[in-house]
Amino acid sequence: MWQKRIVLLFRGIAAAREAFYTGASELDIALAFQQACQQPEEQLAFASIIGINEHAGILHYSGRDTNRITADKRHSLLIDAGATYNGYAADTCRTYAYREGLYAEMISALDTVQQTIVKALRVGAQYIDNHILAMHQLAGLLKEFQIINLEPDSAVELDLIKYFMPHNVSHFLGLQVHDVGGNQADISGTLIDSNEPKHKMRRVIEANQILTVEPGIYFIDILLKSLAQSEHRNVIGWDRIEQLKPYGGMRIEDNILITTDGPVNLTRQAFKEIL
Ligand SMILES: [Mn+2]
């Protein structure tokens, strides 16, 4: 059943990608997604996030904001969308570069980071450790692309990644797209007592859980402004950031089934079936 809902979703993402490369507006891309999924908007898992250029950096860009106008200069597309199947939600994100170059290379590096985070998911481990691994991986990417000119360990220690990825790496997926229970200590609903309340996932990884893994990098004015005013401004590659700002950002998200034999990437399995 999981496979079926993700296959549906991938047809939608493939159609959206095609629409982007042939010049469609954000709204037309959203409609191409729905047509391929054969789902009216209210049946989708959530309102599709479809952002061209700078809009790729807006975390919940959708609905009334969606642009009806075709962008003259096309740089990037971020699509984060989900079909449903038998009431269960899928939630996948892909980012596409309009042409080869630095941004396309960064997407490919983020893809490697994302798959490293996925492969590290192990039954019995703490989700929070996976989050920490993600922070180190992203710090490595930001250094490689000269955005943070510091060794990854120092960038994580100084908590600099939050200026470029201000969201969680994972959430549960089920009847709800952000399914509940990430901070639940037991079956009666007791919450995990922690001094890290901002994390959606603080549980131990268990077999048969389904969750997303969705690292991203964004160039968001309000965050960059506060970084520029911080004591860390001198280790930041501001020229590189200016160069990447017109692309908005990027995110790659897959849906993962945890098993005792390791993580199963349902999204990539389904993508392979279709391609
Ligand atoms: Mn998600």
Residues whose N, C-alpha, C, O or C-beta is under 5 A from the ligand:
A	BS01	MN	D91 T212
